[in-house]
Amino acid sequence: MTTATKPQILAAASVWLAVVLNLVPGLGTGYIYQRRWRAYWLTSAIATLWFVAGAMQTQGLDPVLMADRLQRSRLIGLGGFLLIAAVTAWEAGRAGVRARQDTV
Protein backbone atom coordinates (compact mmCIF):
# COMPACT_ATOMS: atom_id res chain seq x y z
CA MET A 1 0.00 0.00 0.00
CA THR A 2 1.48 3.34 -1.06
CA THR A 3 0.94 6.67 0.59
CA ALA A 4 -0.63 9.43 -1.47
CA THR A 5 1.56 12.43 -2.22
CA LYS A 6 0.55 16.00 -1.44
CA PRO A 7 -0.33 16.82 -5.09
CA GLN A 8 -2.44 13.64 -5.28
CA ILE A 9 -4.34 14.57 -2.11
CA LEU A 10 -4.92 18.08 -3.41
CA ALA A 11 -6.08 16.78 -6.81
CA ALA A 12 -8.47 14.33 -5.17
CA ALA A 13 -10.10 17.05 -3.05
CA SER A 14 -13.26 18.65 -4.35
CA VAL A 15 -12.46 22.12 -5.71
CA TRP A 16 -15.94 23.55 -5.16
CA LEU A 17 -16.02 22.30 -1.56
CA ALA A 18 -12.66 23.92 -0.78
CA VAL A 19 -13.92 27.22 -2.26
CA VAL A 20 -17.18 27.10 -0.28
CA LEU A 21 -15.39 26.21 2.95
CA ASN A 22 -13.12 29.22 2.52
CA LEU A 23 -16.06 31.52 1.75
CA VAL A 24 -18.75 30.53 4.22
CA PRO A 25 -16.99 30.06 7.53
CA GLY A 26 -14.00 31.93 6.12
CA LEU A 27 -10.50 32.09 7.55
CA GLY A 28 -9.00 29.23 5.59
CA THR A 29 -11.24 26.32 6.53
CA GLY A 30 -10.98 25.02 2.96
CA TYR A 31 -7.23 24.75 3.44
CA ILE A 32 -7.82 22.25 6.24
CA TYR A 33 -10.00 20.24 3.87
CA GLN A 34 -7.23 20.34 1.25
CA ARG A 35 -4.62 19.53 3.94
CA ARG A 36 -2.63 22.65 3.11
CA TRP A 37 -1.40 23.55 6.56
CA ARG A 38 1.06 26.29 5.61
CA ALA A 39 -1.67 28.20 3.77
CA TYR A 40 -4.07 27.69 6.67
CA TRP A 41 -1.65 29.02 9.28
CA LEU A 42 -0.69 31.96 7.09
CA THR A 43 -4.37 32.85 6.68
CA SER A 44 -4.92 32.49 10.42
CA ALA A 45 -1.98 34.80 11.14
CA ILE A 46 -3.24 37.44 8.70
CA ALA A 47 -6.76 37.28 10.17
CA THR A 48 -5.38 37.57 13.69
CA LEU A 49 -3.27 40.57 12.74
CA TRP A 50 -6.30 42.19 11.09
CA PHE A 51 -8.37 41.60 14.23
CA VAL A 52 -5.67 42.98 16.53
CA ALA A 53 -5.19 46.05 14.31
CA GLY A 54 -8.92 46.73 14.43
CA ALA A 55 -9.02 46.31 18.19
CA MET A 56 -6.07 48.65 18.63
CA GLN A 57 -7.69 51.25 16.37
CA THR A 58 -10.94 51.38 18.37
CA GLN A 59 -9.31 51.20 21.78
CA GLY A 60 -10.15 54.22 23.87
CA LEU A 61 -13.03 55.42 21.67
CA ASP A 62 -16.15 56.51 23.52
CA PRO A 63 -19.01 54.54 21.91
CA VAL A 64 -21.49 57.37 22.46
CA LEU A 65 -19.39 60.27 21.19
CA MET A 66 -17.63 58.40 18.37
CA ALA A 67 -20.47 56.15 17.18
CA ASP A 68 -19.93 57.08 13.53
CA ARG A 69 -16.20 56.36 13.64
CA LEU A 70 -16.79 53.12 15.53
CA GLN A 71 -19.35 51.98 12.93
CA ARG A 72 -16.94 52.81 10.09
CA SER A 73 -14.19 50.85 11.85
CA ARG A 74 -16.46 47.82 12.19
CA LEU A 75 -17.32 47.98 8.48
CA ILE A 76 -13.63 48.15 7.57
CA GLY A 77 -12.97 45.15 9.82
CA LEU A 78 -15.79 43.15 8.26
CA GLY A 79 -14.63 44.15 4.78
CA GLY A 80 -11.13 42.91 5.57
CA PHE A 81 -12.40 39.51 6.70
CA LEU A 82 -14.60 39.25 3.60
CA LEU A 83 -11.58 40.10 1.46
CA ILE A 84 -9.53 37.41 3.20
CA ALA A 85 -12.34 34.89 2.58
CA ALA A 86 -12.63 35.84 -1.10
CA VAL A 87 -8.89 35.70 -1.75
CA THR A 88 -8.42 32.38 0.04
CA ALA A 89 -11.44 30.88 -1.77
CA TRP A 90 -10.04 31.95 -5.13
CA GLU A 91 -6.57 30.64 -4.26
CA ALA A 92 -7.89 27.29 -2.98
CA GLY A 93 -9.88 26.83 -6.18
CA ARG A 94 -6.92 27.75 -8.35
CA ALA A 95 -4.62 25.37 -6.46
CA GLY A 96 -7.12 22.53 -6.78
CA VAL A 97 -7.55 23.04 -10.52
CA ARG A 98 -3.77 23.29 -11.06
CA ALA A 99 -3.19 20.11 -9.06
CA ARG A 100 -5.73 18.24 -11.18
CA GLN A 101 -4.11 19.48 -14.39
CA ASP A 102 -0.66 18.49 -13.18
CA THR A 103 -1.66 14.97 -12.16
CA VAL A 104 -3.48 14.15 -15.40
Biotite code that builds the C-alpha atoms (Angstrom):
import biotite.structure as struc

atoms = struc.array([
    struc.Atom([0.000, 0.000, 0.000], chain_id="A", res_id=1, res_name="MET", atom_name="CA", element="C"),
    struc.Atom([1.478, 3.337, -1.056], chain_id="A", res_id=2, res_name="THR", atom_name="CA", element="C"),
    struc.Atom([0.943, 6.669, 0.588], chain_id="A", res_id=3, res_name="THR", atom_name="CA", element="C"),
    struc.Atom([-0.626, 9.433, -1.467], chain_id="A", res_id=4, res_name="ALA", atom_name="CA", element="C"),
    struc.Atom([1.556, 12.427, -2.221], chain_id="A", res_id=5, res_name="THR", atom_name="CA", element="C"),
    struc.Atom([0.549, 16.003, -1.441], chain_id="A", res_id=6, res_name="LYS", atom_name="CA", element="C"),
    struc.Atom([-0.332, 16.816, -5.088], chain_id="A", res_id=7, res_name="PRO", atom_name="CA", element="C"),
    struc.Atom([-2.444, 13.644, -5.276], chain_id="A", res_id=8, res_name="GLN", atom_name="CA", element="C"),
    struc.Atom([-4.339, 14.569, -2.110], chain_id="A", res_id=9, res_name="ILE", atom_name="CA", element="C"),
    struc.Atom([-4.920, 18.084, -3.411], chain_id="A", res_id=10, res_name="LEU", atom_name="CA", element="C"),
    struc.Atom([-6.075, 16.780, -6.808], chain_id="A", res_id=11, res_name="ALA", atom_name="CA", element="C"),
    struc.Atom([-8.473, 14.333, -5.166], chain_id="A", res_id=12, res_name="ALA", atom_name="CA", element="C"),
    struc.Atom([-10.097, 17.054, -3.047], chain_id="A", res_id=13, res_name="ALA", atom_name="CA", element="C"),
    struc.Atom([-13.265, 18.649, -4.350], chain_id="A", res_id=14, res_name="SER", atom_name="CA", element="C"),
    struc.Atom([-12.462, 22.115, -5.711], chain_id="A", res_id=15, res_name="VAL", atom_name="CA", element="C"),
    struc.Atom([-15.935, 23.547, -5.163], chain_id="A", res_id=16, res_name="TRP", atom_name="CA", element="C"),
    struc.Atom([-16.022, 22.300, -1.556], chain_id="A", res_id=17, res_name="LEU", atom_name="CA", element="C"),
    struc.Atom([-12.663, 23.924, -0.781], chain_id="A", res_id=18, res_name="ALA", atom_name="CA", element="C"),
    struc.Atom([-13.924, 27.219, -2.256], chain_id="A", res_id=19, res_name="VAL", atom_name="CA", element="C"),
    struc.Atom([-17.184, 27.098, -0.280], chain_id="A", res_id=20, res_name="VAL", atom_name="CA", element="C"),
    struc.Atom([-15.386, 26.206, 2.947], chain_id="A", res_id=21, res_name="LEU", atom_name="CA", element="C"),
    struc.Atom([-13.122, 29.223, 2.518], chain_id="A", res_id=22, res_name="ASN", atom_name="CA", element="C"),
    struc.Atom([-16.055, 31.522, 1.752], chain_id="A", res_id=23, res_name="LEU", atom_name="CA", element="C"),
    struc.Atom([-18.754, 30.531, 4.219], chain_id="A", res_id=24, res_name="VAL", atom_name="CA", element="C"),
    struc.Atom([-16.990, 30.056, 7.532], chain_id="A", res_id=25, res_name="PRO", atom_name="CA", element="C"),
    struc.Atom([-14.005, 31.929, 6.118], chain_id="A", res_id=26, res_name="GLY", atom_name="CA", element="C"),
    struc.Atom([-10.505, 32.092, 7.549], chain_id="A", res_id=27, res_name="LEU", atom_name="CA", element="C"),
    struc.Atom([-8.999, 29.228, 5.585], chain_id="A", res_id=28, res_name="GLY", atom_name="CA", element="C"),
    struc.Atom([-11.240, 26.318, 6.532], chain_id="A", res_id=29, res_name="THR", atom_name="CA", element="C"),
    struc.Atom([-10.984, 25.024, 2.962], chain_id="A", res_id=30, res_name="GLY", atom_name="CA", element="C"),
    struc.Atom([-7.233, 24.752, 3.441], chain_id="A", res_id=31, res_name="TYR", atom_name="CA", element="C"),
    struc.Atom([-7.821, 22.254, 6.241], chain_id="A", res_id=32, res_name="ILE", atom_name="CA", element="C"),
    struc.Atom([-10.001, 20.235, 3.868], chain_id="A", res_id=33, res_name="TYR", atom_name="CA", element="C"),
    struc.Atom([-7.225, 20.344, 1.255], chain_id="A", res_id=34, res_name="GLN", atom_name="CA", element="C"),
    struc.Atom([-4.625, 19.531, 3.937], chain_id="A", res_id=35, res_name="ARG", atom_name="CA", element="C"),
    struc.Atom([-2.626, 22.647, 3.106], chain_id="A", res_id=36, res_name="ARG", atom_name="CA", element="C"),
    struc.Atom([-1.400, 23.550, 6.558], chain_id="A", res_id=37, res_name="TRP", atom_name="CA", element="C"),
    struc.Atom([1.065, 26.287, 5.615], chain_id="A", res_id=38, res_name="ARG", atom_name="CA", element="C"),
    struc.Atom([-1.675, 28.205, 3.768], chain_id="A", res_id=39, res_name="ALA", atom_name="CA", element="C"),
    struc.Atom([-4.072, 27.693, 6.674], chain_id="A", res_id=40, res_name="TYR", atom_name="CA", element="C"),
    struc.Atom([-1.652, 29.024, 9.284], chain_id="A", res_id=41, res_name="TRP", atom_name="CA", element="C"),
    struc.Atom([-0.695, 31.957, 7.088], chain_id="A", res_id=42, res_name="LEU", atom_name="CA", element="C"),
    struc.Atom([-4.368, 32.849, 6.680], chain_id="A", res_id=43, res_name="THR", atom_name="CA", element="C"),
    struc.Atom([-4.920, 32.491, 10.423], chain_id="A", res_id=44, res_name="SER", atom_name="CA", element="C"),
    struc.Atom([-1.977, 34.796, 11.142], chain_id="A", res_id=45, res_name="ALA", atom_name="CA", element="C"),
    struc.Atom([-3.240, 37.437, 8.696], chain_id="A", res_id=46, res_name="ILE", atom_name="CA", element="C"),
    struc.Atom([-6.762, 37.281, 10.168], chain_id="A", res_id=47, res_name="ALA", atom_name="CA", element="C"),
    struc.Atom([-5.380, 37.574, 13.694], chain_id="A", res_id=48, res_name="THR", atom_name="CA", element="C"),
    struc.Atom([-3.266, 40.575, 12.744], chain_id="A", res_id=49, res_name="LEU", atom_name="CA", element="C"),
    struc.Atom([-6.296, 42.190, 11.087], chain_id="A", res_id=50, res_name="TRP", atom_name="CA", element="C"),
    struc.Atom([-8.370, 41.598, 14.226], chain_id="A", res_id=51, res_name="PHE", atom_name="CA", element="C"),
    struc.Atom([-5.674, 42.982, 16.535], chain_id="A", res_id=52, res_name="VAL", atom_name="CA", element="C"),
    struc.Atom([-5.188, 46.050, 14.305], chain_id="A", res_id=53, res_name="ALA", atom_name="CA", element="C"),
    struc.Atom([-8.924, 46.733, 14.425], chain_id="A", res_id=54, res_name="GLY", atom_name="CA", element="C"),
    struc.Atom([-9.022, 46.308, 18.189], chain_id="A", res_id=55, res_name="ALA", atom_name="CA", element="C"),
    struc.Atom([-6.075, 48.655, 18.630], chain_id="A", res_id=56, res_name="MET", atom_name="CA", element="C"),
    struc.Atom([-7.694, 51.254, 16.365], chain_id="A", res_id=57, res_name="GLN", atom_name="CA", element="C"),
    struc.Atom([-10.940, 51.382, 18.366], chain_id="A", res_id=58, res_name="THR", atom_name="CA", element="C"),
    struc.Atom([-9.308, 51.197, 21.777], chain_id="A", res_id=59, res_name="GLN", atom_name="CA", element="C"),
    struc.Atom([-10.153, 54.219, 23.866], chain_id="A", res_id=60, res_name="GLY", atom_name="CA", element="C"),
    struc.Atom([-13.032, 55.419, 21.671], chain_id="A", res_id=61, res_name="LEU", atom_name="CA", element="C"),
    struc.Atom([-16.149, 56.511, 23.516], chain_id="A", res_id=62, res_name="ASP", atom_name="CA", element="C"),
    struc.Atom([-19.007, 54.539, 21.905], chain_id="A", res_id=63, res_name="PRO", atom_name="CA", element="C"),
    struc.Atom([-21.490, 57.373, 22.463], chain_id="A", res_id=64, res_name="VAL", atom_name="CA", element="C"),
    struc.Atom([-19.392, 60.273, 21.194], chain_id="A", res_id=65, res_name="LEU", atom_name="CA", element="C"),
    struc.Atom([-17.627, 58.402, 18.374], chain_id="A", res_id=66, res_name="MET", atom_name="CA", element="C"),
    struc.Atom([-20.469, 56.149, 17.184], chain_id="A", res_id=67, res_name="ALA", atom_name="CA", element="C"),
    struc.Atom([-19.928, 57.084, 13.531], chain_id="A", res_id=68, res_name="ASP", atom_name="CA", element="C"),
    struc.Atom([-16.200, 56.356, 13.645], chain_id="A", res_id=69, res_name="ARG", atom_name="CA", element="C"),
    struc.Atom([-16.795, 53.116, 15.531], chain_id="A", res_id=70, res_name="LEU", atom_name="CA", element="C"),
    struc.Atom([-19.354, 51.982, 12.935], chain_id="A", res_id=71, res_name="GLN", atom_name="CA", element="C"),
    struc.Atom([-16.939, 52.806, 10.088], chain_id="A", res_id=72, res_name="ARG", atom_name="CA", element="C"),
    struc.Atom([-14.185, 50.854, 11.849], chain_id="A", res_id=73, res_name="SER", atom_name="CA", element="C"),
    struc.Atom([-16.462, 47.825, 12.188], chain_id="A", res_id=74, res_name="ARG", atom_name="CA", element="C"),
    struc.Atom([-17.324, 47.975, 8.483], chain_id="A", res_id=75, res_name="LEU", atom_name="CA", element="C"),
    struc.Atom([-13.635, 48.153, 7.573], chain_id="A", res_id=76, res_name="ILE", atom_name="CA", element="C"),
    struc.Atom([-12.970, 45.155, 9.820], chain_id="A", res_id=77, res_name="GLY", atom_name="CA", element="C"),
    struc.Atom([-15.790, 43.150, 8.261], chain_id="A", res_id=78, res_name="LEU", atom_name="CA", element="C"),
    struc.Atom([-14.629, 44.150, 4.778], chain_id="A", res_id=79, res_name="GLY", atom_name="CA", element="C"),
    struc.Atom([-11.135, 42.909, 5.572], chain_id="A", res_id=80, res_name="GLY", atom_name="CA", element="C"),
    struc.Atom([-12.402, 39.514, 6.702], chain_id="A", res_id=81, res_name="PHE", atom_name="CA", element="C"),
    struc.Atom([-14.601, 39.247, 3.602], chain_id="A", res_id=82, res_name="LEU", atom_name="CA", element="C"),
    struc.Atom([-11.582, 40.102, 1.457], chain_id="A", res_id=83, res_name="LEU", atom_name="CA", element="C"),
    struc.Atom([-9.534, 37.412, 3.202], chain_id="A", res_id=84, res_name="ILE", atom_name="CA", element="C"),
    struc.Atom([-12.337, 34.891, 2.585], chain_id="A", res_id=85, res_name="ALA", atom_name="CA", element="C"),
    struc.Atom([-12.633, 35.841, -1.098], chain_id="A", res_id=86, res_name="ALA", atom_name="CA", element="C"),
    struc.Atom([-8.886, 35.698, -1.749], chain_id="A", res_id=87, res_name="VAL", atom_name="CA", element="C"),
    struc.Atom([-8.422, 32.378, 0.043], chain_id="A", res_id=88, res_name="THR", atom_name="CA", element="C"),
    struc.Atom([-11.436, 30.881, -1.767], chain_id="A", res_id=89, res_name="ALA", atom_name="CA", element="C"),
    struc.Atom([-10.044, 31.951, -5.128], chain_id="A", res_id=90, res_name="TRP", atom_name="CA", element="C"),
    struc.Atom([-6.572, 30.640, -4.260], chain_id="A", res_id=91, res_name="GLU", atom_name="CA", element="C"),
    struc.Atom([-7.893, 27.295, -2.984], chain_id="A", res_id=92, res_name="ALA", atom_name="CA", element="C"),
    struc.Atom([-9.883, 26.832, -6.181], chain_id="A", res_id=93, res_name="GLY", atom_name="CA", element="C"),
    struc.Atom([-6.916, 27.755, -8.353], chain_id="A", res_id=94, res_name="ARG", atom_name="CA", element="C"),
    struc.Atom([-4.620, 25.372, -6.460], chain_id="A", res_id=95, res_name="ALA", atom_name="CA", element="C"),
    struc.Atom([-7.116, 22.530, -6.783], chain_id="A", res_id=96, res_name="GLY", atom_name="CA", element="C"),
    struc.Atom([-7.546, 23.044, -10.525], chain_id="A", res_id=97, res_name="VAL", atom_name="CA", element="C"),
    struc.Atom([-3.774, 23.286, -11.061], chain_id="A", res_id=98, res_name="ARG", atom_name="CA", element="C"),
    struc.Atom([-3.188, 20.108, -9.061], chain_id="A", res_id=99, res_name="ALA", atom_name="CA", element="C"),
    struc.Atom([-5.730, 18.241, -11.177], chain_id="A", res_id=100, res_name="ARG", atom_name="CA", element="C"),
    struc.Atom([-4.113, 19.482, -14.393], chain_id="A", res_id=101, res_name="GLN", atom_name="CA", element="C"),
    struc.Atom([-0.659, 18.494, -13.179], chain_id="A", res_id=102, res_name="ASP", atom_name="CA", element="C"),
    struc.Atom([-1.664, 14.966, -12.162], chain_id="A", res_id=103, res_name="THR", atom_name="CA", element="C"),
    struc.Atom([-3.481, 14.148, -15.403], chain_id="A", res_id=104, res_name="VAL", atom_name="CA", element="C"),
])
